[in-house]
């Protein structure tokens, strides 16, 4: 019997399976990274919307008010301005957004001088 150089069929199949498992792990990791990036992008948009609303309400006259709005990317905003007390206005802005099946919200509260 002569010895032959090369790989056996079992060795080749095992190497292919190990490479496939590694590639699947990379793809799964990439999918998680894309989902996290989208969630952070939406959270950043929600924070910007809330900060913009607080700035708008800060320059408005001191009077109780409330409102709601929905943007094109599915961000819903509910805001309210409480009655002034001790020359301070209580302002609350709640922004909700959906990431997949879950709904997240960002709430900003502050008091502004009248």
DSSP file (Angstrom, degrees, kcal/mol; ACC not computed):
  #  RESIDUE AA STRUCTURE BP1 BP2  ACC     N-H-->O    O-->H-N    N-H-->O    O-->H-N    TCO  KAPPA ALPHA  PHI   PSI    X-CA   Y-CA   Z-CA
    1    1 A X              0   0    0      0, 0.0     2,-0.4     0, 0.0     0, 0.0   0.000 360.0 360.0 360.0 137.3    0.0    0.0    0.0
    2    2 A X        -     0   0    0      0, 0.0     2,-0.4     0, 0.0     0, 0.0  -0.818 360.0-122.9-103.2 147.1    1.1    3.4   -0.8
    3    3 A X        -     0   0    0     -2,-0.4     2,-0.4     1,-0.0     0, 0.0  -0.713  25.5-147.8 -87.1 138.6    0.3    6.5    1.3
    4    4 A X        -     0   0    0     -2,-0.4     2,-0.3     2,-0.1    -1,-0.0  -0.829   7.4-130.9-107.9 145.1   -1.4    9.3   -0.5
    5    5 A X        +     0   0    0     -2,-0.4     2,-0.3     2,-0.0     0, 0.0  -0.688  62.8  57.8 -91.3 147.7   -1.1   12.9    0.2
    6    6 A X  S    S-     0   0    0     -2,-0.3     2,-0.3     2,-0.0    -2,-0.1  -0.797  83.5 -53.4 131.4-172.1   -4.2   15.1    0.6
    7    7 A X        -     0   0    0     -2,-0.3     2,-0.1     1,-0.0    -2,-0.0  -0.759  43.9-124.7-105.6 149.4   -7.3   15.4    2.7
    8    8 A X     >  -     0   0    0     -2,-0.3     4,-1.9     1,-0.1     5,-0.2  -0.452  30.1-108.4 -83.2 165.8   -9.9   12.8    3.3
    9    9 A X  H  > S+     0   0    0      1,-0.2     4,-2.4     2,-0.2     5,-0.2   0.863 119.3  54.5 -62.6 -37.8  -13.6   13.4    2.6
   10   10 A X  H  > S+     0   0    0      1,-0.2     4,-2.3     2,-0.2    -1,-0.2   0.902 107.4  49.9 -64.8 -41.7  -14.4   13.6    6.3
   11   11 A X  H  > S+     0   0    0      2,-0.2     4,-2.1     1,-0.2    -2,-0.2   0.902 111.5  48.3 -64.3 -40.9  -11.7   16.2    6.9
   12   12 A X  H  X S+     0   0    0     -4,-1.9     4,-2.3     2,-0.2    -2,-0.2   0.926 111.9  49.0 -65.7 -45.0  -13.0   18.4    4.0
   13   13 A X  H  X S+     0   0    0     -4,-2.4     4,-2.3     1,-0.2    -2,-0.2   0.901 111.2  49.9 -62.4 -41.2  -16.6   18.1    5.2
   14   14 A X  H  X S+     0   0    0     -4,-2.3     4,-2.2     2,-0.2    -1,-0.2   0.898 110.5  49.9 -64.5 -40.7  -15.6   19.0    8.8
   15   15 A X  H  X S+     0   0    0     -4,-2.1     4,-2.1     2,-0.2    -2,-0.2   0.902 110.8  49.6 -65.1 -40.8  -13.7   22.1    7.5
   16   16 A X  H  X S+     0   0    0     -4,-2.3     4,-2.4     2,-0.2    -2,-0.2   0.907 110.6  50.1 -64.7 -41.9  -16.7   23.2    5.4
   17   17 A X  H  X S+     0   0    0     -4,-2.3     4,-2.3     2,-0.2    -2,-0.2   0.915 110.8  49.1 -63.9 -43.3  -19.1   22.8    8.4
   18   18 A X  H  X S+     0   0    0     -4,-2.2     4,-1.9     1,-0.2    -1,-0.2   0.893 111.7  48.7 -64.4 -39.3  -16.8   24.9   10.6
   19   19 A X  H  X S+     0   0    0     -4,-2.1     4,-2.4     2,-0.2    -2,-0.2   0.909 110.5  51.8 -65.9 -41.5  -16.4   27.6    8.0
   20   20 A X  H  X S+     0   0    0     -4,-2.4     4,-2.5     2,-0.2    -2,-0.2   0.911 108.7  50.2 -61.4 -43.0  -20.2   27.7    7.6
   21   21 A X  H  X S+     0   0    0     -4,-2.3     4,-1.9     1,-0.2    -1,-0.2   0.909 111.3  49.3 -62.5 -41.9  -20.8   28.0   11.3
   22   22 A X  H  X S+     0   0    0     -4,-1.9     4,-1.8     2,-0.2    -2,-0.2   0.908 111.5  48.2 -64.3 -42.3  -18.3   30.9   11.5
   23   23 A X  H  X S+     0   0    0     -4,-2.4     4,-2.2     2,-0.2    -2,-0.2   0.890 110.0  52.2 -66.5 -39.3  -19.9   32.7    8.6
   24   24 A X  H  X S+     0   0    0     -4,-2.5     4,-2.4     1,-0.2    -1,-0.2   0.881 107.8  52.4 -63.4 -37.7  -23.4   32.3   10.1
   25   25 A X  H  X S+     0   0    0     -4,-1.9     4,-2.2     2,-0.2    -1,-0.2   0.894 108.9  50.3 -64.9 -39.3  -22.2   33.8   13.3
   26   26 A X  H  X S+     0   0    0     -4,-1.8     4,-2.0     2,-0.2    -2,-0.2   0.905 111.1  48.4 -64.3 -41.4  -20.8   36.8   11.4
   27   27 A X  H  X S+     0   0    0     -4,-2.2     4,-2.2     2,-0.2    -2,-0.2   0.914 111.6  49.3 -66.0 -42.8  -24.1   37.3    9.6
   28   28 A X  H  X S+     0   0    0     -4,-2.4     4,-2.0     1,-0.2    -2,-0.2   0.906 110.9  50.5 -63.5 -41.1  -26.1   37.1   12.9
   29   29 A X  H  X S+     0   0    0     -4,-2.2     4,-2.0     1,-0.2    -1,-0.2   0.878 109.3  51.2 -63.7 -37.8  -23.7   39.6   14.5
   30   30 A X  H  X S+     0   0    0     -4,-2.0     4,-2.2     2,-0.2    -2,-0.2   0.891 107.8  52.5 -66.3 -39.8  -24.2   42.0   11.6
   31   31 A X  H  X S+     0   0    0     -4,-2.2     4,-2.2     2,-0.2    -2,-0.2   0.906 109.7  48.6 -63.7 -41.5  -28.0   41.7   11.9
   32   32 A X  H  X S+     0   0    0     -4,-2.0     4,-2.5     1,-0.2    -1,-0.2   0.908 110.4  52.0 -63.6 -41.4  -27.9   42.6   15.6
   33   33 A X  H  X S+     0   0    0     -4,-2.0     4,-2.1     1,-0.2    -2,-0.2   0.890 109.1  49.4 -62.9 -40.4  -25.6   45.5   14.8
   34   34 A X  H  X S+     0   0    0     -4,-2.2     4,-2.3     2,-0.2    -1,-0.2   0.914 111.5  49.1 -66.0 -42.6  -28.0   46.9   12.1
   35   35 A X  H  X S+     0   0    0     -4,-2.2     4,-2.3     1,-0.2    -2,-0.2   0.918 112.1  48.2 -62.5 -43.7  -31.0   46.6   14.5
   36   36 A X  H  X S+     0   0    0     -4,-2.5     4,-2.4     1,-0.2    -1,-0.2   0.891 110.6  51.7 -64.1 -39.4  -29.1   48.4   17.3
   37   37 A X  H  X S+     0   0    0     -4,-2.1     4,-2.1     2,-0.2    -1,-0.2   0.913 110.8  47.7 -64.5 -43.0  -28.0   51.1   14.9
   38   38 A X  H  X S+     0   0    0     -4,-2.3     4,-2.3     2,-0.2    -2,-0.2   0.902 111.2  50.9 -64.5 -40.8  -31.6   51.7   13.8
   39   39 A X  H  X S+     0   0    0     -4,-2.3     4,-2.3     1,-0.2    -2,-0.2   0.912 111.6  47.3 -63.6 -42.3  -32.8   51.8   17.4
   40   40 A X  H  X S+     0   0    0     -4,-2.4     4,-2.3     2,-0.2    -1,-0.2   0.866 109.8  53.6 -67.3 -35.6  -30.2   54.4   18.3
   41   41 A X  H  X S+     0   0    0     -4,-2.1     4,-2.0     2,-0.2    -2,-0.2   0.922 111.4  45.3 -64.0 -43.8  -31.0   56.4   15.2
   42   42 A X  H  X S+     0   0    0     -4,-2.3     4,-2.3     2,-0.2    -2,-0.2   0.889 112.1  51.3 -67.0 -39.1  -34.7   56.5   16.2
   43   43 A X  H  X S+     0   0    0     -4,-2.3     4,-2.4     2,-0.2    -2,-0.2   0.897 109.7  50.5 -64.6 -39.2  -33.9   57.3   19.9
   44   44 A X  H  X S+     0   0    0     -4,-2.3     4,-2.3     2,-0.2    -2,-0.2   0.905 110.3  49.5 -64.5 -41.6  -31.7   60.2   18.7
   45   45 A X  H  X S+     0   0    0     -4,-2.0     4,-2.3     2,-0.2    -2,-0.2   0.885 110.6  51.0 -63.8 -38.5  -34.5   61.5   16.5
   46   46 A X  H  X S+     0   0    0     -4,-2.3     4,-2.3     2,-0.2    -2,-0.2   0.912 110.3  48.7 -65.5 -42.5  -36.9   61.3   19.5
   47   47 A X  H  X S+     0   0    0     -4,-2.4     4,-2.6     2,-0.2    -2,-0.2   0.902 111.3  50.0 -64.1 -40.7  -34.5   63.2   21.7
   48   48 A X  H  X S+     0   0    0     -4,-2.3     4,-2.6     2,-0.2    -2,-0.2   0.914 110.6  50.2 -63.4 -42.3  -34.1   65.9   19.1
   49   49 A X  H  X S+     0   0    0     -4,-2.3     4,-2.2     2,-0.2    -2,-0.2   0.912 112.3  47.2 -62.5 -42.8  -37.9   66.2   18.7
   50   50 A X  H  X S+     0   0    0     -4,-2.3     4,-2.4     2,-0.2    -2,-0.2   0.914 112.9  48.2 -66.2 -42.9  -38.3   66.5   22.5
   51   51 A X  H  X S+     0   0    0     -4,-2.6     4,-2.1     1,-0.2    -2,-0.2   0.907 111.4  50.5 -65.3 -40.4  -35.5   69.1   22.8
   52   52 A X  H  X S+     0   0    0     -4,-2.6     4,-2.2     2,-0.2    -1,-0.2   0.908 110.4  49.7 -62.5 -41.4  -36.9   71.1   19.9
   53   53 A X  H  X S+     0   0    0     -4,-2.2     4,-2.7     1,-0.2     5,-0.2   0.914 109.6  51.0 -64.7 -42.3  -40.4   71.1   21.5
   54   54 A X  H  X S+     0   0    0     -4,-2.4     4,-1.6     1,-0.2    -1,-0.2   0.888 110.2  50.0 -62.9 -37.4  -39.0   72.2   24.8
   55   55 A X  H  X S+     0   0    0     -4,-2.1     4,-0.9     2,-0.2    -1,-0.2   0.906 111.4  48.6 -66.0 -40.8  -37.2   75.1   23.1
   56   56 A X  H >X S+     0   0    0     -4,-2.2     4,-0.6     1,-0.2     3,-0.6   0.912 112.8  47.2 -64.6 -42.1  -40.4   76.1   21.3
   57   57 A X  H 3< S+     0   0    0     -4,-2.7     3,-0.3     1,-0.2    -1,-0.2   0.779 103.9  63.7 -70.9 -25.0  -42.4   76.0   24.5
   58   58 A X  H 3< S+     0   0    0     -4,-1.6    -1,-0.2     1,-0.2    -2,-0.2   0.792 107.0  41.5 -69.6 -27.2  -39.8   78.0   26.3
   59   59 A X  H << S+     0   0    0     -4,-0.9    -1,-0.2    -3,-0.6    -2,-0.2   0.518  97.3  97.0 -96.9  -6.6  -40.3   81.1   24.1
   60   60 A X  S  < S-     0   0    0     -4,-0.6    -3,-0.0    -3,-0.3     3,-0.0  -0.364  89.0 -85.1 -77.3 160.9  -44.1   80.8   24.1
   61   61 A X        -     0   0    0      1,-0.1     2,-1.3    -2,-0.1    -1,-0.1  -0.257  50.9 -94.7 -63.4 155.6  -46.2   82.9   26.5
   62   62 A X  S    S+     0   0    0     52,-0.2     2,-0.3    -3,-0.1    -1,-0.1  -0.591  78.3 121.1 -77.0  95.1  -46.8   81.5   30.0
   63   63 A X        -     0   0    0     -2,-1.3     2,-0.1    19,-0.1    20,-0.0  -0.982  68.1 -97.4-153.5 144.7  -50.2   79.7   29.6
   64   64 A X        +     0   0    0     -2,-0.3     2,-0.3    20,-0.1    18,-0.2  -0.388  55.6 153.9 -62.7 140.8  -51.3   76.1   30.1
   65   65 A X  E     -A   81   0A   0     16,-1.5    16,-3.5    -2,-0.1     2,-0.3  -0.973  22.6-168.3-159.8 165.4  -51.4   74.1   26.8
   66   66 A X  E     +A   80   0A   0     -2,-0.3     2,-0.3    14,-0.3    14,-0.2  -0.978  13.4 155.8-155.7 159.9  -51.2   70.6   25.5
   67   67 A X  E     -A   79   0A   0     12,-2.4    12,-2.6    -2,-0.3     2,-0.3  -0.987  21.5-144.2-173.3 174.0  -50.8   68.9   22.1
   68   68 A X  E     +A   78   0A   0     -2,-0.3     2,-0.3    10,-0.2    10,-0.2  -0.984  13.9 177.9-149.8 154.3  -49.7   65.9   20.2
   69   69 A X  E     -A   77   0A   0      8,-2.4     8,-3.3    -2,-0.3     2,-0.4  -0.986  16.5-147.9-154.8 157.6  -48.1   65.2   16.8
   70   70 A X  E     -A   76   0A   0     -2,-0.3     6,-0.2     6,-0.2     2,-0.1  -0.999  17.4-147.8-130.4 130.7  -46.9   62.2   14.8
   71   71 A X    >   -     0   0    0      4,-2.7     3,-1.5    -2,-0.4    -2,-0.0  -0.398  30.8-101.5 -93.2 173.4  -44.0   62.5   12.4
   72   72 A X  T 3  S+     0   0    0      1,-0.3    -1,-0.1     2,-0.1    -2,-0.0   0.798 118.0  57.4 -65.0 -30.3  -43.4   60.6    9.1
   73   73 A X  T 3  S-     0   0    0      2,-0.1    -1,-0.3     1,-0.0    -2,-0.0   0.200 124.4 -96.0 -91.1  18.5  -41.0   58.1   10.6
   74   74 A X  S <  S+     0   0    0     -3,-1.5     2,-0.6     1,-0.3    24,-0.3   0.663  75.2 144.8  84.1  17.1  -43.5   56.9   13.3
   75   75 A X        -     0   0    0     22,-0.1    -4,-2.7    20,-0.0     2,-0.4  -0.809  32.2-160.2 -91.4 123.2  -42.5   59.1   16.2
   76   76 A X  E     -AB  70  96A   0     20,-2.6    20,-3.2    -2,-0.6     2,-0.4  -0.883   5.2-165.4-106.4 133.5  -45.4   60.2   18.3
   77   77 A X  E     -AB  69  95A   0     -8,-3.3    -8,-2.4    -2,-0.4     2,-0.4  -0.973   9.6-177.3-124.6 129.0  -45.0   63.2   20.5
   78   78 A X  E     +AB  68  94A   0     16,-2.9    16,-3.3    -2,-0.4     2,-0.3  -0.994  13.9 175.9-122.1 127.7  -47.3   64.3   23.4
   79   79 A X  E     -AB  67  93A   0    -12,-2.6   -12,-2.4    -2,-0.4     2,-0.3  -0.946   9.4-176.8-134.1 153.8  -46.6   67.5   25.3
   80   80 A X  E     -AB  66  92A   0     12,-2.5    12,-2.6    -2,-0.3     2,-0.5  -0.997  16.3-152.0-149.0 147.7  -48.2   69.6   28.0
   81   81 A X  E     -AB  65  91A   0    -16,-3.5   -16,-1.5    -2,-0.3    10,-0.2  -0.982  24.6-143.8-120.6 117.0  -47.5   72.8   29.8
   82   82 A X        -     0   0    0      8,-3.8     8,-0.3    -2,-0.5     3,-0.1  -0.281  33.7 -78.4 -78.3 164.7  -48.8   73.0   33.3
   83   83 A X        -     0   0    0      6,-0.1     7,-0.3     1,-0.1    -1,-0.2  -0.335  56.6-102.0 -61.3 139.0  -50.3   76.0   35.0
   84   84 A X        +     0   0    0      5,-0.1     2,-0.4    -3,-0.1     5,-0.2  -0.392  44.3 177.1 -66.1 138.4  -47.7   78.4   36.2
   85   85 A X  B >   +C   88   0A   0      3,-2.3     3,-1.4    -2,-0.1    -3,-0.0  -0.990  67.1   1.3-142.3 133.9  -47.0   78.3   39.9
   86   86 A X  T 3  S-     0   0    0     -2,-0.4     3,-0.1     1,-0.3    -1,-0.1   0.867 129.1 -62.7  55.0  38.0  -44.4   80.4   41.8
   87   87 A X  T 3  S+     0   0    0      1,-0.2    27,-2.3    26,-0.1     2,-0.4   0.735 114.7 114.9  61.0  24.6  -43.5   82.0   38.4
   88   88 A X  E <   -CD  85 113A   0     -3,-1.4    -3,-2.3    25,-0.2     2,-0.5  -0.971  57.0-144.9-125.2 142.6  -42.4   78.7   37.0
   89   89 A X  E     - D   0 112A   0     23,-3.5    23,-2.6    -2,-0.4     2,-0.7  -0.918  12.5-139.7-108.5 127.2  -44.0   76.7   34.1
   90   90 A X  E     - D   0 111A   0     -2,-0.5    -8,-3.8    -7,-0.3     2,-0.4  -0.787  24.7-173.2 -90.4 115.5  -44.0   72.9   34.3
   91   91 A X  E     -BD  81 110A   0     19,-3.0    19,-2.5    -2,-0.7     2,-0.4  -0.922   7.1-179.6-116.3 133.5  -43.3   71.5   30.8
   92   92 A X  E     -BD  80 109A   0    -12,-2.6   -12,-2.5    -2,-0.4     2,-0.4  -0.998   4.2-177.3-133.7 133.9  -43.5   67.8   29.9
   93   93 A X  E     -BD  79 108A   0     15,-2.8    15,-2.9    -2,-0.4     2,-0.5  -0.986   3.2-171.5-133.7 123.2  -42.7   66.2   26.5
   94   94 A X  E     -BD  78 107A   0    -16,-3.3   -16,-2.9    -2,-0.4     2,-0.5  -0.965   3.0-170.9-116.7 124.6  -43.1   62.4   25.9
   95   95 A X  E     -BD  77 106A   0     11,-3.2    11,-3.0    -2,-0.5     2,-0.4  -0.969   3.7-167.2-119.8 125.1  -41.9   61.0   22.6
   96   96 A X  E     +BD  76 105A   0    -20,-3.2   -20,-2.6    -2,-0.5     2,-0.3  -0.882   9.8 171.1-113.4 143.0  -42.7   57.4   21.6
   97   97 A X  E     - D   0 104A   0      7,-2.8     7,-3.4    -2,-0.4     2,-0.4  -0.989  26.2-124.4-148.2 153.4  -41.2   55.3   18.8
   98   98 A X  E     - D   0 103A   0     -2,-0.3     2,-0.5   -24,-0.3     5,-0.2  -0.839  15.7-174.0-105.9 134.5  -41.3   51.7   17.7
   99   99 A X  E >  S- D   0 102A   0      3,-3.0     3,-1.7    -2,-0.4     2,-0.4  -0.933  71.5 -49.5-123.1 103.8  -38.3   49.4   17.3
  100  100 A X  T 3  S-     0   0    0     -2,-0.5    -2,-0.0     1,-0.3     0, 0.0  -0.562 121.5 -23.4  68.2-127.2  -39.5   46.2   15.8
  101  101 A X  T 3  S+     0   0    0     -2,-0.4     2,-0.3    -3,-0.1    -1,-0.3   0.568 122.8  88.2 -91.5 -10.6  -42.4   45.0   17.9
  102  102 A X  E <   -D   99   0A   0     -3,-1.7    -3,-3.0     1,-0.0     2,-0.5  -0.670  65.8-145.7 -94.0 143.7  -41.4   47.0   21.0
  103  103 A X  E     -D   98   0A   0     -2,-0.3     2,-0.3    -5,-0.2    -5,-0.2  -0.928  17.4-171.7-108.0 129.2  -42.4   50.6   21.7
  104  104 A X  E     -D   97   0A   0     -7,-3.4    -7,-2.8    -2,-0.5     2,-0.3  -0.800   2.6-160.5-114.8 158.3  -39.9   52.8   23.5
  105  105 A X  E     -D   96   0A   0     -2,-0.3     2,-0.4    -9,-0.2    -9,-0.2  -0.990  12.0-154.7-142.2 152.7  -40.4   56.3   24.9
  106  106 A X  E     -D   95   0A   0    -11,-3.0   -11,-3.2    -2,-0.3     2,-0.5  -0.994  15.0-166.9-123.1 128.4  -38.3   59.3   25.9
  107  107 A X  E     -D   94   0A   0     -2,-0.4     2,-0.4   -13,-0.2   -13,-0.2  -0.974   4.1-173.3-122.2 126.4  -39.8   61.7   28.5
  108  108 A X  E     -D   93   0A   0    -15,-2.9   -15,-2.8    -2,-0.5     2,-0.4  -0.973   5.6-179.0-117.4 132.2  -38.3   65.1   29.2
  109  109 A X  E     +D   92   0A   0     -2,-0.4     2,-0.3   -17,-0.2   -17,-0.2  -0.981  10.5 152.8-129.5 142.5  -39.6   67.3   32.0
  110  110 A X  E     -D   91   0A   0    -19,-2.5   -19,-3.0    -2,-0.4     2,-0.4  -0.973  36.4-123.9-156.6 168.2  -38.4   70.7   33.0
  111  111 A X  E     -D   90   0A   0     -2,-0.3     2,-0.4   -21,-0.2   -21,-0.2  -0.986  24.9-164.1-120.6 133.2  -39.5   73.9   34.6
  112  112 A X  E     -D   89   0A   0    -23,-2.6   -23,-3.5    -2,-0.4     2,-0.1  -0.905  23.2-111.9-117.2 143.2  -39.2   77.2   32.8
  113  113 A X  E      D   88   0A   0     -2,-0.4   -25,-0.2   -25,-0.2   -26,-0.1  -0.467 360.0 360.0 -72.7 144.6  -39.4   80.7   34.3
  114  114 A X              0   0    0    -27,-2.3   -52,-0.2    -2,-0.1    -1,-0.1   0.408 360.0 360.0 -90.9 360.0  -42.4   82.8   33.3
